[in-house]
Amino acid sequence: MKSISLILASLLLANVLQAQAPATGEKMPGVKIRIKGVDVQEQPTPMLTVSNIQMKRWTPKNWIELDVEFDIKLPEIAGGRKGTYAGMQLTIYVALNHMTKDNKREVITGTLDLVDIPADEPCHALAYISPATLKSIFQKDFVTASADIQGWGVEFVAEGKVIAAKSSLGNKPWWEVKESFAMLQGMLLNKMQTPFANVFGDYDVPVKAK
């Protein structure tokens, strides 16, 4: 079983990524994104109190939450420090401590369509992996970020160009080497697709409805 660290080491020695991958932190002229970090943790299903219905008894389960913190700088023509960027995409890659039968690392990936991104304050983008998805992969009820998530990678794309990227596993975009991984689509959810839709207020940047 190969870890991502070993895969990255071999790729770096062979310079496989050098020609094909966008450099981490690459900027599009006029728009700059600074990725401060990504916090990956368990988050229990919120227990909300509502009226006029008969409540049901249930036990909250753990979701995996990814909190991407960043800020954006805009040129003066776009409003500068007081400006708001209309929209860009954030693609997230979550490497799991789980292998396929043909010995490929499984990676959950998805894209958030961020809108109305303010330049005058720290920004956060939230994404989630559901308990049902986690159980279907790991075949167990209790999944933790520290034990079951090996690493992450994020890319910001504006006008079709990668303007910023960051990884917890070195400074190269390991997710570009798709033949080494089993990419799992459709399992990463934005906040509006989850029970967290009505919590945290305006802590996070809005997303376009799907």
VENQUI-V689128 format. One record per helix or strand of 3 or more residues. SS is the DSSP state (H for helix, E for strand). FROM is the first residue (numbers start at 1). LEN is the number of residues. If there is no record, write none. Layout:
ss = [SS:SS]
from = [FROM:FROM]
len = [LEN:LEN]
This chain:
ss = [H:E:E:H:H:E:E:E:H:H:E:E:H:H:E:H:H]
from = [4:31:62:76:80:84:105:123:131:145:149:161:174:178:181:191:195]
len = [11:14:13:3:3:16:14:7:8:4:10:7:3:3:4:3:4]
